[in-house]
């Protein structure tokens, strides 16, 4: 697998984590309450932080030599 293709998959997984975070926050705020709401919100924050780190790695790793 080439470096460019690998970076594409990392960026795509980060975008997927962002969607998971958004939908879990929307779900927890509208349907859940109590400790479960806190746990789902915490999971969403972790997904968003990991996605942000992955995007920073992709962006700052520079262009692919091809």
Backbone as numpy.savetxt, mean C-alpha at the origin, in Angstrom:
# Nx Ny Nz CAx CAy CAz Cx Cy Cz
13.78 -12.16 -14.65 12.93 -11.00 -14.65 13.83 -9.76 -14.65
13.54 -8.84 -15.52 14.36 -7.65 -15.64 14.10 -6.68 -14.48
15.03 -5.75 -14.30 14.90 -4.79 -13.21 13.67 -3.90 -13.39
13.39 -3.50 -14.62 12.23 -2.66 -14.89 10.93 -3.37 -14.58
10.86 -4.65 -14.95 9.64 -5.42 -14.67 9.45 -5.63 -13.17
10.55 -5.85 -12.47 10.47 -6.00 -11.02 9.98 -4.72 -10.35
10.49 -3.57 -10.81 10.04 -2.30 -10.26 8.56 -2.06 -10.56
8.10 -2.51 -11.73 6.70 -2.37 -12.06 5.83 -3.17 -11.10
6.22 -4.40 -10.78 5.45 -5.23 -9.86 5.45 -4.67 -8.45
6.58 -4.09 -8.03 6.64 -3.48 -6.70 5.69 -2.28 -6.64
5.72 -1.44 -7.68 4.83 -0.28 -7.71 3.36 -0.71 -7.77
3.07 -1.74 -8.53 1.69 -2.24 -8.63 1.21 -2.81 -7.30
2.09 -3.49 -6.59 1.70 -4.01 -5.28 1.47 -2.87 -4.29
2.26 -1.79 -4.40 2.04 -0.63 -3.54 0.69 0.02 -3.83
0.33 0.12 -5.09 -0.97 0.67 -5.45 -2.09 -0.21 -4.91
-1.92 -1.53 -4.99 -2.89 -2.45 -4.43 -3.04 -2.30 -2.93
-1.92 -2.10 -2.23 -1.98 -1.87 -0.79 -2.72 -0.57 -0.47
-2.55 0.44 -1.31 -3.28 1.70 -1.10 -4.78 1.51 -1.25
-5.19 0.73 -2.25 -6.62 0.45 -2.42 -7.17 -0.33 -1.24
-6.42 -1.31 -0.76 -6.85 -2.08 0.41 -7.01 -1.16 1.61
-6.06 -0.24 1.79 -6.12 0.69 2.91 -7.35 1.59 2.82
-7.61 2.11 1.64 -8.76 3.02 1.48 -10.07 2.28 1.74
-10.23 1.10 1.17 -11.49 0.38 1.35 -11.66 -0.12 2.78
-10.56 -0.50 3.45 -10.71 -0.95 4.83 -11.04 0.21 5.76
-10.49 1.40 5.50 -10.86 2.57 6.30 -12.33 2.93 6.08
-12.77 2.92 4.82 -14.18 3.22 4.54 -15.09 2.21 5.22
-14.73 0.94 5.17 -15.53 -0.11 5.79 -15.55 0.04 7.30
-14.39 0.30 7.89 -14.34 0.39 9.35 -15.10 1.60 9.89
-15.07 2.70 9.16 -15.79 3.89 9.63 -17.29 3.79 9.45
-17.74 3.03 8.44 -19.18 2.97 8.19 -19.86 1.78 8.85
-19.19 0.66 9.00 -19.86 -0.56 9.46 -19.41 -1.08 10.81
-18.22 -0.70 11.26 -17.67 -1.31 12.47 -17.65 -0.32 13.62
-17.45 -0.87 14.82 -17.30 -0.02 16.00 -16.45 -0.77 17.02
-15.91 -0.01 17.94 -15.16 -0.62 19.04 -13.76 -1.04 18.66
-13.36 -2.15 19.28 -12.00 -2.65 19.10 -11.76 -3.13 17.67
-12.78 -3.70 17.06 -12.63 -4.20 15.69 -12.38 -3.04 14.74
-13.04 -1.91 14.95 -12.81 -0.73 14.12 -11.38 -0.24 14.27
-10.88 -0.25 15.48 -9.50 0.15 15.71 -8.51 -0.80 15.05
-8.79 -2.09 15.11 -7.89 -3.07 14.51 -7.86 -2.93 12.99
-9.02 -2.74 12.38 -9.08 -2.58 10.92 -8.42 -1.27 10.50
-8.62 -0.22 11.28 -7.97 1.06 10.98 -6.46 0.95 11.11
-5.99 0.24 12.13 -4.55 0.02 12.30 -3.99 -0.76 11.12
-4.71 -1.78 10.66 -4.29 -2.55 9.49 -4.20 -1.66 8.26
-5.16 -0.76 8.12 -5.15 0.16 6.98 -3.95 1.10 7.05
-3.64 1.60 8.23 -2.47 2.46 8.38 -1.18 1.72 8.05
-1.07 0.48 8.48 0.12 -0.32 8.16 0.23 -0.52 6.66
-0.89 -0.83 5.99 -0.88 -0.98 4.54 -0.43 0.30 3.85
-0.91 1.44 4.32 -0.55 2.71 3.71 0.92 3.05 3.93
1.45 2.76 5.11 2.86 3.03 5.39 3.76 2.15 4.53
3.43 0.87 4.43 4.22 -0.04 3.59 4.15 0.39 2.13
2.98 0.79 1.67 2.83 1.25 0.28 3.67 2.50 0.05
3.67 3.42 0.99 4.48 4.62 0.85 5.96 4.31 0.79
6.42 3.40 1.63 7.83 3.01 1.60 8.18 2.37 0.27
7.32 1.51 -0.25 7.58 0.87 -1.55 7.64 1.90 -2.67
6.73 2.86 -2.67 6.74 3.88 -3.71 8.00 4.74 -3.61
8.42 5.07 -2.40 9.66 5.85 -2.24 10.85 5.07 -2.77
10.89 3.77 -2.52 11.99 2.95 -3.03 11.98 2.94 -4.55
10.82 2.79 -5.16 10.73 2.76 -6.62 11.13 4.09 -7.23
10.65 5.18 -6.65 10.91 6.50 -7.22 12.37 6.89 -7.09
12.96 6.66 -5.93 14.32 7.10 -5.71 15.39 6.11 -6.17
14.99 4.94 -6.68 15.98 4.01 -7.21 16.46 4.42 -8.61
15.79 5.38 -9.19 16.25 5.92 -10.47 15.74 5.14 -11.67
16.11 5.63 -12.85 15.66 4.96 -14.06 16.40 3.64 -14.30
15.78 2.79 -15.08 16.35 1.49 -15.39 17.22 1.63 -16.64
18.42 1.07 -16.58 19.29 1.06 -17.76 18.81 -0.04 -18.70
18.51 0.35 -19.90 17.92 -0.65 -20.76 18.45 -0.67 -22.11
